[in-house]
Protein backbone atom coordinates (compact mmCIF):
# COMPACT_ATOMS: atom_id res chain seq x y z
CA UNK A 1 0.00 0.00 0.00
CA UNK A 2 2.80 2.47 0.92
CA UNK A 3 4.61 1.86 -2.36
CA UNK A 4 1.44 2.68 -4.27
CA UNK A 5 0.81 5.92 -2.29
CA UNK A 6 4.34 7.29 -2.77
CA UNK A 7 3.99 7.71 -6.58
CA UNK A 8 0.61 9.42 -6.05
CA UNK A 9 2.16 11.88 -3.60
CA UNK A 10 5.01 12.57 -6.00
CA UNK A 11 2.61 13.15 -8.87
CA UNK A 12 0.51 15.49 -6.72
CA UNK A 13 3.55 17.48 -5.61
CA UNK A 14 4.69 17.81 -9.21
CA UNK A 15 1.28 19.06 -10.33
CA UNK A 16 1.17 21.61 -7.49
CA UNK A 17 4.66 22.82 -8.43
CA UNK A 18 3.62 23.13 -12.06
CA UNK A 19 0.59 25.19 -11.08
CA UNK A 20 2.79 27.43 -8.93
CA UNK A 21 5.23 27.89 -11.81
CA UNK A 22 2.41 28.77 -14.20
CA UNK A 23 1.01 31.24 -11.64
CA UNK A 24 4.42 32.74 -10.78
CA UNK A 25 5.44 33.31 -14.41
CA UNK A 26 2.67 35.83 -15.22
CA UNK A 27 3.22 37.48 -11.85
CA UNK A 28 6.96 37.92 -12.57
CA UNK A 29 6.20 39.23 -16.05
CA UNK A 30 3.65 41.66 -14.65
CA UNK A 31 6.18 42.87 -12.05
CA UNK A 32 8.81 43.42 -14.73
CA UNK A 33 6.37 45.35 -16.88
CA UNK A 34 5.38 47.50 -13.94
CA UNK A 35 9.05 48.22 -13.20
CA UNK A 36 9.62 49.22 -16.83
CA UNK A 37 6.58 51.49 -16.71
CA UNK A 38 7.81 53.16 -13.52
CA UNK A 39 11.18 54.12 -15.05
CA UNK A 40 9.78 56.66 -17.57
CA UNK A 41 7.49 58.07 -14.88
CA UNK A 42 10.41 58.49 -12.50
CA UNK A 43 12.50 60.13 -15.20
CA UNK A 44 9.66 62.49 -16.07
CA UNK A 45 9.12 63.33 -12.40
CA UNK A 46 12.86 63.98 -11.97
CA UNK A 47 13.06 66.36 -14.93
CA UNK A 48 9.79 68.00 -13.99
CA UNK A 49 11.19 68.71 -10.53
CA UNK A 50 14.47 70.02 -11.98
CA UNK A 51 12.69 72.28 -14.47
CA UNK A 52 10.38 73.70 -11.81
CA UNK A 53 13.39 74.38 -9.55
CA UNK A 54 15.40 76.15 -12.26
CA UNK A 55 12.29 78.00 -13.43
CA UNK A 56 11.41 79.52 -10.07
CA UNK A 57 15.04 80.21 -9.10
CA UNK A 58 15.71 82.07 -12.35
CA UNK A 59 12.39 83.89 -11.94
CA UNK A 60 13.31 84.98 -8.41
CA UNK A 61 16.73 86.24 -9.55
CA UNK A 62 15.42 88.14 -12.57
CA UNK A 63 12.03 89.25 -11.20
CA UNK A 64 12.97 92.84 -10.29
CA UNK A 65 15.09 93.20 -13.42
CA UNK A 66 12.30 91.98 -15.73
CA UNK A 67 9.90 94.44 -14.10
CA UNK A 68 12.29 97.40 -14.42
CA UNK A 69 13.35 96.51 -17.96
CA UNK A 70 9.71 96.05 -19.02
CA UNK A 71 8.70 99.44 -17.60
CA UNK A 72 11.73 101.22 -19.07
CA UNK A 73 10.99 99.52 -22.38
CA UNK A 74 7.69 101.43 -22.38
CA UNK A 75 9.32 104.72 -21.32
CA UNK A 76 12.01 104.36 -23.99
CA UNK A 77 9.40 103.57 -26.63
CA UNK A 78 7.53 106.77 -25.68
CA UNK A 79 10.58 108.93 -24.95
CA UNK A 80 9.34 111.66 -27.30
CA UNK A 81 6.08 112.06 -25.35
CA UNK A 82 7.57 111.84 -21.85
CA UNK A 83 9.04 115.28 -21.34
CA UNK A 84 11.68 115.97 -18.71
CA UNK A 85 13.34 119.33 -18.11
CA UNK A 86 17.03 118.89 -17.26
CA UNK A 87 18.24 120.61 -14.12
CA UNK A 88 21.58 122.32 -14.80
CA UNK A 89 23.79 123.69 -12.04
CA UNK A 90 26.98 125.62 -12.78
CA UNK A 91 29.55 126.22 -10.04
CA UNK A 92 32.85 128.06 -9.82
CA UNK A 93 35.57 127.87 -7.19
CA UNK A 94 39.33 128.20 -6.74
CA UNK A 95 41.70 125.49 -5.57
CA UNK A 96 43.96 126.24 -2.59
CA UNK A 97 47.42 127.38 -3.70
CA UNK A 98 49.10 124.24 -2.37
CA UNK A 99 46.78 121.97 -4.35
CA UNK A 100 46.85 124.15 -7.47
CA UNK A 101 50.64 123.85 -7.43
CA UNK A 102 50.30 120.11 -8.04
CA UNK A 103 48.53 120.75 -11.33
CA UNK A 104 51.19 123.23 -12.43
CA UNK A 105 53.98 120.71 -11.83
CA UNK A 106 52.33 117.73 -13.59
CA UNK A 107 53.48 117.06 -17.12
CA UNK A 108 50.41 117.08 -19.38
CA UNK A 109 49.47 113.57 -20.48
CA UNK A 110 46.18 112.31 -21.87
CA UNK A 111 44.05 109.86 -19.89
CA UNK A 112 45.76 110.56 -16.56
CA UNK A 113 43.18 111.02 -13.77
CA UNK A 114 43.37 113.95 -11.38
CA UNK A 115 45.68 113.45 -8.38
CA UNK A 116 43.86 112.30 -5.24
CA UNK A 117 44.45 115.58 -3.42
CA UNK A 118 43.04 117.59 -6.35
CA UNK A 119 40.09 115.24 -6.74
CA UNK A 120 39.18 115.55 -3.06
CA UNK A 121 39.30 119.37 -3.22
CA UNK A 122 37.22 119.46 -6.41
CA UNK A 123 34.54 117.27 -4.83
CA UNK A 124 34.49 119.40 -1.69
CA UNK A 125 34.30 122.71 -3.62
CA UNK A 126 31.94 121.95 -6.53
CA UNK A 127 30.38 118.61 -5.59
CA UNK A 128 31.66 116.60 -8.58
CA UNK A 129 33.50 113.36 -7.87
CA UNK A 130 35.84 112.72 -10.79
CA UNK A 131 37.03 109.40 -9.34
CA UNK A 132 39.46 107.58 -11.62
CA UNK A 133 37.94 109.09 -14.78
CA UNK A 134 40.52 109.89 -17.46
CA UNK A 135 41.23 113.61 -17.78
CA UNK A 136 42.16 115.67 -20.83
CA UNK A 137 45.36 117.61 -20.16
CA UNK A 138 46.71 120.64 -21.99
CA UNK A 139 49.27 123.32 -21.19
CA UNK A 140 46.63 125.66 -19.80
CA UNK A 141 43.88 123.52 -18.32
CA UNK A 142 42.70 120.05 -17.37
CA UNK A 143 39.19 118.92 -18.31
CA UNK A 144 37.27 115.97 -16.88
CA UNK A 145 33.91 114.71 -18.18
CA UNK A 146 31.90 112.62 -15.70
CA UNK A 147 28.82 111.14 -17.42
CA UNK A 148 26.42 109.01 -15.40
CA UNK A 149 23.01 107.35 -15.78
CA UNK A 150 20.47 110.13 -16.16
CA UNK A 151 23.10 112.78 -15.52
CA UNK A 152 26.22 114.47 -16.85
CA UNK A 153 28.92 116.54 -15.25
CA UNK A 154 32.19 118.14 -16.24
CA UNK A 155 34.99 120.03 -14.53
CA UNK A 156 37.52 122.42 -16.05
CA UNK A 157 40.52 123.60 -13.99
CA UNK A 158 42.95 126.36 -14.94
CA UNK A 159 46.39 124.91 -14.26
CA UNK A 160 47.98 128.28 -13.57
CA UNK A 161 45.43 129.84 -11.22
CA UNK A 162 43.53 126.79 -9.91
CA UNK A 163 40.20 128.32 -10.99
CA UNK A 164 37.47 125.68 -11.28
CA UNK A 165 34.39 125.76 -13.43
CA UNK A 166 31.95 122.87 -13.12
CA UNK A 167 28.55 121.95 -14.46
CA UNK A 168 26.11 119.23 -13.38
CA UNK A 169 23.05 118.15 -15.36
CA UNK A 170 20.27 116.02 -13.85
CA UNK A 171 17.72 114.67 -16.35
CA UNK A 172 15.43 113.04 -13.78
CA UNK A 173 14.43 109.54 -12.67
CA UNK A 174 12.94 108.47 -15.99
CA UNK A 175 16.21 109.23 -17.77
CA UNK A 176 18.09 107.48 -14.96
CA UNK A 177 16.17 104.22 -15.39
CA UNK A 178 16.27 104.50 -19.18
CA UNK A 179 20.07 104.68 -19.00
CA UNK A 180 20.08 101.65 -16.68
CA UNK A 181 18.07 99.81 -19.34
CA UNK A 182 20.63 100.72 -22.02
CA UNK A 183 23.68 100.28 -19.77
CA UNK A 184 24.71 103.85 -20.64
CA UNK A 185 27.43 105.29 -18.41
CA UNK A 186 26.65 102.77 -15.66
CA UNK A 187 30.10 101.31 -14.98
CA UNK A 188 31.59 97.83 -15.08
CA UNK A 189 29.59 96.40 -12.15
CA UNK A 190 26.24 97.18 -13.81
CA UNK A 191 27.62 95.97 -17.15
CA UNK A 192 28.26 92.50 -15.71
CA UNK A 193 25.02 92.50 -13.68
CA UNK A 194 23.06 93.01 -16.90
CA UNK A 195 24.75 89.92 -18.36
CA UNK A 196 23.92 87.85 -15.25
CA UNK A 197 20.29 88.99 -15.32
CA UNK A 198 20.09 88.28 -19.06
CA UNK A 199 21.32 84.71 -18.47
CA UNK A 200 18.72 84.29 -15.68
CA UNK A 201 15.99 85.49 -18.10
CA UNK A 202 17.20 83.03 -20.76
CA UNK A 203 17.04 80.16 -18.24
CA UNK A 204 13.58 81.32 -17.14
CA UNK A 205 12.19 81.35 -20.69
CA UNK A 206 13.91 78.12 -21.76
CA UNK A 207 12.70 76.15 -18.73
CA UNK A 208 9.26 77.68 -19.27
CA UNK A 209 9.27 76.36 -22.82
CA UNK A 210 10.20 72.87 -21.63
CA UNK A 211 7.45 72.98 -18.99
CA UNK A 212 5.01 73.95 -21.72
CA UNK A 213 6.15 70.87 -23.63
CA UNK A 214 5.49 68.64 -20.61
CA UNK A 215 2.02 70.10 -19.98
CA UNK A 216 0.97 70.65 -23.61
CA UNK A 217 -0.93 67.34 -23.84
CA UNK A 218 -3.51 68.56 -21.34
CA UNK A 219 -3.55 72.16 -22.65
CA UNK A 220 -4.41 72.19 -26.37
CA UNK A 221 -3.97 75.96 -26.71
CA UNK A 222 -0.29 75.81 -25.67
CA UNK A 223 1.41 75.59 -29.07
CA UNK A 224 -1.03 77.87 -30.93
CA UNK A 225 -0.27 80.60 -28.37
CA UNK A 226 3.48 79.97 -28.55
CA UNK A 227 3.29 80.08 -32.35
CA UNK A 228 1.32 83.33 -32.18
CA UNK A 229 4.04 84.86 -30.01
CA UNK A 230 6.59 84.02 -32.70
CA UNK A 231 4.57 84.73 -35.84
CA UNK A 232 3.24 88.19 -34.87
CA UNK A 233 6.68 89.82 -34.23
CA UNK A 234 8.12 88.12 -37.32
CA UNK A 235 5.22 89.35 -39.46
CA UNK A 236 5.61 92.92 -38.21
CA UNK A 237 9.34 92.84 -38.95
CA UNK A 238 8.85 91.47 -42.46
CA UNK A 239 5.78 93.49 -43.48
CA UNK A 240 6.02 96.84 -41.68
CA UNK A 241 9.76 97.56 -41.37
CA UNK A 242 12.04 98.99 -44.05
CA UNK A 243 15.50 97.46 -44.35
Secondary structure, DSSP 4 states (H G I P E B T S, - for coil): -HHHHHHHHHHHHHHHHHHHHHHHHHHHHHHHHHHHHHHHHHHHHHHHHHHHHHHHHHHHHHHHHHHHHHHHHHHHHTTTTS----EEEEEEEE--HHHHHHHHHSPP-TTPPPPHHHHHHHHHHH----TT---EE-SSEEEEE--BTTEEEEEEEETTT-EEEEEEEE--HHHHHHHHHHTTT-HHHHHHHHHHHHHHHHHHHHHHHHHHHHHGGG-THHHHHHHHHHHHHHHHHHHH---
